Amino acid sequence: MKTILFIIQKEFKQIFRNKGMLPIIFVLPLIQLLILSNAASFEVKNIKFSYIDHDNSSASRELVSKFKASSYFNIIQNFASKKEATLEMQKGTVDVILEIPIHFESNLIKEKSTQLSVSINAIDGASAGVTNVYITQIINNYNQTIQTKSSQYSDGTMVKPQNIVTIPSFWYNNTLNYKTFMVPGILVLLVTMLTLFLSSMNIVREKELGTLEQINVTPIKKHQFIIGKLFPFWVLGLVILTVGFIIAKVVFNVPMLGNIGVIYLFTAIYLIVILGIGLYISNHTETQQQAMFIAWFFTVIFILMSGLFTPIESMPQWAQNLTLVNPIRYFVEVMRMVLLKGAGFSDIKIHFLIILGYAVVINSFAVWSYKKVN
């Protein structure tokens, strides 16, 4: 035990002695959390909206006012012709073109129906789909208003309009704040990247410095060396998680409904999985550059298939099956379940057992792959 403590002490001294490494460990992750949590959003706002009003009636002006009142649209211009509007869309200055036909109001009154032309810039298909939903909701709301007005009189008598009113109830994120959803996931990302990169480059650094051969001929056992080398990064991962929780609560006011101890318990096992992957990478590379590239390769795949940015349910079936072997997926789900839903250990028991199994398997391979001359 003393041997392990001496190695741990030596590793901590080596970490804090490296002045260039300290900002990377403590400062950059916090800056990334603050920036990414504000920037990583799938909400579509500031849509550049334009319209062509051929009717110039009170009904058409009322429809346009609905878009002006929406916080999602910025009214750019009222074009005189479709050709001018199309040219502006080609330049990228316009995202949406609403064309209101002539006799728009009269058709609504006499025929009870009319048509609208909506052109949407769909280079970004996801944003175009969300924009289409916004436009459809506004037009449907306008249509309901028109129907209510026109049905107030029937055969000269007053008719009370019958409307169906829906009152939505938003669970777990009642303010619909996207940061509430993203901050827990980004915190998982930072903890994972930091511990994986540092652990993957750890033993490789000893190889580059030529000190690994000296350690290999000492009486230090394999398990003592590995535990002593990885334990400091396990502690650093928990420290980053703690600081991240403080920022999430103070800066972003992320609700923490569940028991934080459950997250720390899960994180403790999860970090063993990530450190085992880093150790395995470190054992099979000769330079820190190689270790960093390989770690980044796996990190990108894990992140994109974790459900952090793209819902797993929206992926093809084969991709959904691949996410089952992705440890980051389970950490993201647990983080959101505990913080936002107030889930307890019984709710995440399956996730915990899966990560525990990963920890045993991955670290067994990692320890086996480390070669030491006794």
For each residue, the residues with C-beta under 8 A, 3 or more apart:
1: 4 5
2: 5 6
3: 6 7 220 221 224 228
4: 1 7 8 224 227 228 231
5: 1 2 8 9 228
6: 2 3 9 10 228
7: 3 4 10 11 220 224 225 227 228 229
8: 4 5 11 12 228 231 232
9: 5 6 12 13
10: 6 7 13 14 228
11: 7 8 14 15 228 229 231 232
12: 8 9 15 16 232
13: 9 10 16 17
14: 10 11 17 18
15: 11 12 18 21 22 25 232 236
16: 12 13 22
17: 13 14
18: 14 15 21 22
19: 22
20: 23 24
21: 15 18 24 25
22: 15 16 18 19 25 26 27
23: 20 26 27 28
24: 20 21 27 28
25: 15 21 22 28 29 194 198 236 240
26: 22 23 29 30 240 243
27: 22 23 24 30 31
28: 23 24 25 31 32
29: 25 26 32 33 190 194 240 244
30: 26 27 33 34 243 244 247
31: 27 28 34 35
32: 28 29 35 36 186 190
33: 29 30 36 37 183 186 187 190 244 247 248
34: 30 31 37 38 247 251
35: 31 32 38 39
36: 32 33 39 40 182 186 189
37: 33 34 40 179 182 183 186 252
38: 34 35 41 179
39: 35 36
40: 36 37 182 186 309
41: 38 178 179 182
42: 126 130 178 309
43: 178
44: 47 72 127 130 131 134
45: 71 72
46: 72 74
47: 44 72 73 74 95 96 131 134
48: 74 76 93 94 95 96
49: 67 73 74 75 76 94 95 96 98
50: 75 76 77 78 79 85 88 94 96 97 98
51: 64 67 75 78 79 97 98 99 100
52: 78 79 80 81 82 85 97 98 99 100
53: 56 60 61 64 78 100
54: 99 100 101 102 104
55: 59 60 100 101 102 103 104 105
56: 53 60 61
57: 60 61 104 105
58: 61 62 105
59: 55 62 63 104 105 108 146
60: 53 55 56 57 63 64 100 104 105
61: 53 56 57 58 64 65
62: 58 59 65 66 142
63: 59 60 66 67 100 139 142
64: 51 53 60 61 67 68 75 98 100
65: 61 62 68 69
66: 62 63 69 70 138 141 142
67: 49 51 63 64 70 73 75 98 138
68: 64 65 73 75
69: 65 66
70: 66 67 73 134 138
71: 45
72: 44 45 46 47 134
73: 47 49 67 68 70 96 134
74: 46 47 48 49
75: 49 50 51 64 67 68
76: 48 49 50 88 93 94
77: 50 88 94
78: 50 51 52 53
79: 50 51 52 82 84 85 88 97
80: 52 84
81: 52 84 85
82: 52 79 85 86 97 99
83: 86 87
84: 79 80 81 87 88
85: 50 52 79 81 82 88 89 94 97 99 119
86: 82 83 89 90 97 119
87: 83 84 90 91
88: 50 76 77 79 84 85 91 93 94
89: 85 86 92 93 94 95 97 119 121
90: 86 87
91: 87 88 94
92: 89 121
93: 48 76 88 89
94: 48 49 50 76 77 85 88 89 91 97 121
95: 47 48 49 89 120 121 131
96: 47 48 49 50 73 118 119 120 121 131 135
97: 50 51 52 79 82 85 86 89 94 117 118 119
98: 49 50 51 52 64 67 116 117 118 135
99: 51 52 54 82 85 116 117 118 119
100: 51 52 53 54 55 60 63 64 104 116
101: 54 55 104 114 115 116 117
102: 54 55
103: 55 106 107 114
104: 54 55 57 59 60 100 101 107 108 114
105: 55 57 58 59 60 108 109
106: 103 109 110
107: 103 104 110 111 113 114
108: 59 104 105 111 112 113 114 146 150
109: 105 106 112 150
110: 106 107
111: 107 108 114
112: 108 109 150
113: 107 108
114: 101 103 104 107 108 111
115: 101
116: 98 99 100 101 139
117: 97 98 99 101
118: 96 97 98 99 132 135
119: 85 86 89 96 97 99
120: 95 96 128 131 132 135
121: 89 92 94 95 96 124 128
122: 125 128
123: 128
124: 121 127 128
125: 122 128 129
126: 42 129 130
127: 44 124 130 131
128: 120 121 122 123 124 125 131 132
129: 125 126 132 133
130: 42 44 126 127 133 134
131: 44 47 95 96 120 127 128 134 135
132: 118 120 128 129 135 136
133: 129 130 136 137
134: 44 47 70 72 73 130 131 137 138
135: 96 98 118 120 131 132 138 139
136: 132 133 139 140
137: 133 134 140 141
138: 66 67 70 134 135 141 142
139: 63 116 135 136 142 143
140: 136 137 143 144
141: 66 137 138 144 145
142: 62 63 66 138 139 145 146
143: 139 140 146 147
144: 140 141 147 148 163
145: 141 142 148 149
146: 59 108 142 143 149 150
147: 143 144 150 151
148: 144 145 151 152 161 163
149: 145 146 152
150: 108 109 112 146 147
151: 147 148 154 159 161
152: 148 149 158 159 161
153: 156 157 158 159
154: 151 157 159
155:
156: 153
157: 153 154
158: 152 153
159: 151 152 153 154
160:
161: 148 151 152
162:
163: 144 148
164:
165:
166:
167:
168:
169: 174
170: 173 174 175 176
171: 174
172: 340 341
173: 170 176 177 180 181 340
174: 169 170 171
175: 170 180
176: 170 173
177: 173 180 181
178: 41 42 43 181 182
179: 37 38 41 182 183 252 254
180: 173 175 177 183 252 254 255 340
181: 173 177 178 184 185 336 340
182: 36 37 40 41 178 179 185 186
183: 33 37 179 180 186 187 248 252 254
184: 181 187 188 248 254 332 335 336 339 340
185: 181 182 188 189 306 308 309 332 335 336
186: 32 33 36 37 40 182 183 189 190 308
187: 33 183 184 190 191 241 244 245 248 335
188: 184 185 191 192 306 308 328 331 332 335
189: 36 185 186 192 193 303 308 328
190: 29 32 33 186 187 193 194 240 244
191: 187 188 194 195 237 240 241 244 267 271
192: 188 189 195 196 274 299 302 328 331
193: 189 190 196 197 299
194: 25 29 190 191 197 198 236 237 240
195: 191 192 198 199 233 234 236 237 271 274 275 278
196: 192 193 199 200 274 277 278 295 298 299
197: 193 194 200 201 278 292 295 296
198: 25 194 195 201 202 233 236 278
199: 195 196 202 230 233 274 275 277 278 279 282
200: 196 197 204 277 278 279 281 282 285 291 292 294 295
201: 197 198 204 205 282 288 291 292 295
202: 198 199 205 206 229 230 233 278 279 282
203: 206 207 212 229 279 282 283 370
204: 200 201 207 208 282 285 286 287 288 290 291
205: 201 202 208 209 288
206: 202 203 209 211 212 215
207: 203 204 210 212 286 287
208: 204 205 287 288
209: 205 206 212
210: 207 213 214
211: 206 214 215
212: 203 206 207 209 215 216
213: 210 216 217
214: 210 211 217 218
215: 206 211 212 218 220 225
216: 212 213 372 373
217: 213 214 373
218: 214 215
219:
220: 3 7 215 224 225
221: 3 224 225 374
222: 225 226 367 370 372 374
223: 226 227 367
224: 3 4 7 220 221 227 228
225: 7 215 220 221 222 228 229 372
226: 222 223 229 230 279 366 367 370
227: 4 7 223 224 230 231
228: 3 4 5 6 7 8 10 11 224 225 231
229: 7 11 202 203 225 226 232
230: 199 202 226 227 233 234 275 278 279
231: 4 8 11 227 228 234 235
232: 8 11 12 15 229 235 236
233: 195 198 199 202 230 236 237 271 275 278
234: 195 230 231 237 238 268 271 272 275
235: 231 232 238 239
236: 15 25 194 195 198 232 233 239 240
237: 191 194 195 233 234 240 241 267 271 274
238: 234 235 241 242 264 267 268 271
239: 235 236 242 243
240: 25 26 29 190 191 194 236 237 243 244
241: 187 191 237 238 244 245 263 264 267
242: 238 239 245 246
243: 26 30 239 240 246 247
244: 29 30 33 187 190 191 240 241 247 248
245: 187 241 242 248 249 256 260
246: 242 243 249 250
247: 30 33 34 243 244 250 251 252
248: 33 183 184 187 244 245 251 252 254 256
249: 245 246 252 253 254 256
250: 246 247 253
251: 34 247 248
252: 37 179 180 183 247 248 249
253: 249 250
254: 179 180 183 184 248 249 339
255: 180 339 340
256: 245 248 249 260 339
257: 338 339 340 341 342
258: 262 263 337 338 339 341 342 343 344
259: 262 263 338 344 345
260: 245 256 263 264 338
261: 264 265
262: 258 259 265 266 334 338 343 344 345 348
263: 241 258 259 260 266 267 334 335 338 339
264: 238 241 260 261 267 268
265: 261 262 268 269 345 352
266: 262 263 269 270 331 334 348 351 352 355
267: 191 237 238 241 263 264 270 271 331
268: 234 238 264 265 271 272
269: 265 266 272 273 352 355 356 359
270: 266 267 273 274 327 330 331 355
271: 191 195 233 234 237 238 267 268 274 275
272: 234 268 269 275 276 359 363
273: 269 270 276 277 327 355 358 359 362 363
274: 192 195 196 199 237 270 271 277 278 327
275: 195 199 230 233 234 271 272 278 279 363
276: 272 273 279 280 359 362 363 365 366
277: 196 199 200 273 274 280 281 298 362 366
278: 195 196 197 198 199 200 202 230 233 274 275 281 282 295
279: 199 200 202 203 226 230 275 276 282 283 363 366 367 370
280: 276 277 283 284 362 365 366 369
281: 200 277 278 284 285 291 294 295 298
282: 199 200 201 202 203 204 278 279 285 291
283: 203 279 280 366 369 370 371
284: 280 281 369
285: 200 204 281 282 290 291 294
286: 204 207 290
287: 204 207 208 290 291
288: 201 204 205 208 291 292
289: 292 293
290: 204 285 286 287 293 294
291: 200 201 204 281 282 285 287 288 294 295
292: 197 200 201 288 289 295 296
293: 289 290 296 297
294: 200 281 285 290 291 297 298
295: 196 197 200 201 278 281 291 292 298 299
296: 197 292 293 299 300
297: 293 294 300 301
298: 196 277 281 294 295 301 302
299: 192 193 196 295 296 302 303
300: 296 297 303 304
301: 297 298 304 305
302: 192 298 299 305 306 326 327 328
303: 189 299 300 306 308 309 328
304: 300 301 309 310
305: 301 302 312 315 319 322 323 326 329
306: 185 188 302 303 323 326 328 329 332
307: 310 311 312 323 329 332 333
308: 185 186 188 189 303 328 332
309: 40 42 185 303 304
310: 304 307 314 315
311: 307 314 315
312: 305 307 315 320 323 329
313: 320
314: 310 311
315: 305 310 311 312 319 320 323
316: 319 320
317: 320 321
318: 321 322
319: 305 315 316 322 323
320: 312 313 315 316 317 323 324
321: 317 318 324
322: 305 318 319 325 326
323: 305 306 307 312 315 319 320 326 329
324: 320 321 329
325: 322
326: 302 305 306 322 323 329 330
327: 270 273 274 302 330 331 355 358
328: 188 189 192 302 303 306 308 331 332
329: 305 306 307 312 323 324 326 332 333
330: 270 326 327 333 334 351 354 355
331: 188 192 266 267 270 327 328 334 335 355
332: 184 185 188 306 307 308 328 329 335 336
333: 307 329 330 336 337 348 351
334: 262 263 266 330 331 337 338 343 348 351 352
335: 184 185 187 188 263 331 332 338 339
336: 181 184 185 332 333 339 340 341
337: 258 333 334 340 341 343 347 348
338: 257 258 259 260 262 263 334 335 341 342 343 348
339: 184 254 255 256 257 258 263 335 336
340: 172 173 180 181 184 255 257 336 337
341: 172 257 258 336 337 338 347
342: 257 258 338
343: 258 262 334 337 338 347 348
344: 258 259 262 347 348
345: 259 262 265 348 349 352
346: 349
347: 337 341 343 344
348: 262 266 333 334 337 338 343 344 345 351 352
349: 345 346 352 353
350: 353 354
351: 266 330 333 334 348 354 355
352: 265 266 269 334 345 348 349 355 356
353: 349 350 356 357
354: 330 350 351 357 358
355: 266 269 270 273 327 330 331 351 352 358 359
356: 269 352 353 359 360
357: 353 354 360 361
358: 273 327 354 355 361 362
359: 269 272 273 276 355 356 362 363
360: 356 357 363 364
361: 357 358 364 365
362: 273 276 277 280 358 359 365 366
363: 272 273 275 276 279 359 360 366 367
364: 360 361 367 368
365: 276 280 361 362 368 369
366: 226 276 277 279 280 283 362 363 369 370
367: 222 223 226 279 363 364 370
368: 364 365
369: 280 283 284 365 366
370: 203 222 226 279 283 366 367
371: 283
372: 216 222 225
373: 216 217
374: 221 222
